[in-house]
Amino acid sequence: MYQNPVDAYTTMQKESLSGRELEASVLSRAALMLKQVQENWDASDRDAKLREAIKFNQKVWSFFQAELSSPENPLPQNLKEDILNLSLFVDNHLFNVLAFPEPEKLSIVIDINFNIATGLRTKPSEQ
């Protein structure tokens, strides 16, 4: 039994979501973590929250990099290359934010994450 209701919900959500829905959910969570730091920039725990949000975002994008690099990945080569290039941009941008923190710098990664999540939630027939 789960001691924390959030853990139970998260586990249930993971088990019931499709691959695309799970990816969209994770990207949305990553964006929300950055957004929360951005909106609470003057908080006393900002540096810790910023590092946590950036670390989570880097893990998400590293997962995408690994999946896209797999020879078994069914996406068209040009799409894989475009997403890999985007992931490199996100990585570089997040390292820049760590080195020179400014709240405005988070907006681009927040937007990228939310936009990709929206696209993943769009059914292929709607595209």
C-alpha positions as CSV (number, residue, x, y, z in Angstrom):
1,M,0.0,0.0,0.0
2,Y,1.2,3.5,-0.7
3,Q,1.9,5.8,2.2
4,N,1.7,8.9,0.1
5,P,-1.4,9.5,-2.0
6,V,0.7,11.3,-4.6
7,D,2.8,8.2,-5.1
8,A,-0.3,6.1,-5.6
9,Y,-1.7,8.6,-8.2
10,T,1.7,8.9,-10.0
11,T,2.0,5.1,-10.2
12,M,-1.6,4.7,-11.4
13,Q,-1.1,7.5,-14.0
14,K,2.0,5.9,-15.4
15,E,0.3,2.5,-15.7
16,S,-2.7,4.0,-17.5
17,L,-1.1,6.5,-20.0
18,S,0.0,5.7,-23.5
19,G,3.6,6.5,-24.5
20,R,2.6,9.8,-26.1
21,E,0.4,10.8,-23.1
22,L,3.2,9.9,-20.7
23,E,5.8,11.9,-22.6
24,A,3.3,14.9,-22.7
25,S,2.7,14.6,-19.0
26,V,6.4,14.5,-18.2
27,L,7.2,17.5,-20.4
28,S,4.3,19.4,-18.8
29,R,5.6,18.6,-15.4
30,A,9.1,19.8,-16.4
31,A,7.7,23.0,-17.8
32,L,5.6,23.6,-14.6
33,M,8.6,23.1,-12.4
34,L,10.5,25.8,-14.4
35,K,7.4,28.0,-14.4
36,Q,7.1,27.8,-10.6
37,V,10.7,28.8,-10.2
38,Q,10.2,31.7,-12.6
39,E,7.1,32.9,-10.8
40,N,8.8,32.7,-7.4
41,W,12.2,34.0,-8.4
42,D,12.7,35.9,-5.1
43,A,11.9,32.9,-2.9
44,S,14.6,32.0,-0.4
45,D,14.9,28.4,-1.8
46,R,15.1,29.5,-5.5
47,D,18.5,28.2,-6.1
48,A,17.6,24.7,-4.9
49,K,14.3,24.7,-6.8
50,L,16.0,26.0,-9.9
51,R,18.7,23.2,-9.8
52,E,15.9,20.6,-9.2
53,A,13.8,21.9,-12.1
54,I,16.8,22.0,-14.4
55,K,18.0,18.6,-13.4
56,F,14.5,17.1,-14.1
57,N,14.4,18.9,-17.5
58,Q,17.8,17.5,-18.4
59,K,16.7,14.0,-17.4
60,V,13.6,14.3,-19.6
61,W,15.6,15.5,-22.6
62,S,18.3,12.9,-22.0
63,F,15.7,10.3,-22.2
64,F,14.5,11.7,-25.5
65,Q,18.0,11.8,-26.8
66,A,18.5,8.1,-25.9
67,E,15.2,7.1,-27.5
68,L,15.8,9.0,-30.7
69,S,19.4,7.6,-31.0
70,S,18.1,4.0,-30.9
71,P,18.2,2.3,-34.3
72,E,14.7,0.8,-33.5
73,N,13.1,4.2,-33.2
74,P,10.4,4.3,-35.9
75,L,10.4,8.1,-36.4
76,P,11.6,9.5,-39.8
77,Q,15.3,10.4,-39.7
78,N,14.7,14.1,-40.4
79,L,12.3,14.3,-37.4
80,K,14.7,12.5,-35.1
81,E,17.5,14.9,-36.2
82,D,15.3,17.9,-35.6
83,I,14.3,16.8,-32.1
84,L,17.9,15.9,-31.3
85,N,19.0,19.4,-32.3
86,L,16.2,20.9,-30.2
87,S,17.4,18.8,-27.2
88,L,20.9,20.1,-27.7
89,F,19.6,23.6,-27.7
90,V,17.6,22.9,-24.5
91,D,20.7,21.4,-22.8
92,N,22.9,24.4,-23.7
93,H,20.3,26.9,-22.7
94,L,19.8,25.2,-19.3
95,F,23.5,25.2,-18.7
96,N,23.5,28.9,-19.5
97,V,20.7,29.5,-17.0
98,L,22.7,27.7,-14.3
99,A,25.7,29.8,-15.0
100,F,23.9,33.1,-15.4
101,P,20.4,32.8,-13.7
102,E,17.7,35.1,-14.9
103,P,14.0,34.4,-14.8
104,E,13.3,35.4,-18.4
105,K,15.7,32.8,-19.7
106,L,13.4,30.0,-18.5
107,S,10.6,31.1,-20.8
108,I,12.0,29.5,-24.0
109,V,12.3,26.0,-22.4
110,I,8.9,26.4,-20.7
111,D,7.4,27.2,-24.1
112,I,9.2,24.4,-25.9
113,N,8.1,21.8,-23.3
114,F,4.5,23.0,-23.3
115,N,4.3,23.1,-27.1
116,I,5.7,19.6,-27.6
117,A,3.4,18.3,-24.9
118,T,0.5,19.9,-26.7
119,G,1.6,18.3,-30.0
120,L,1.9,14.9,-28.3
121,R,-1.6,15.2,-26.9
122,T,-3.0,15.9,-30.4
123,K,-4.3,12.7,-32.0
124,P,-2.5,11.9,-35.3
125,S,-5.8,12.2,-37.2
126,E,-6.1,15.8,-35.9
127,Q,-2.7,16.9,-37.4
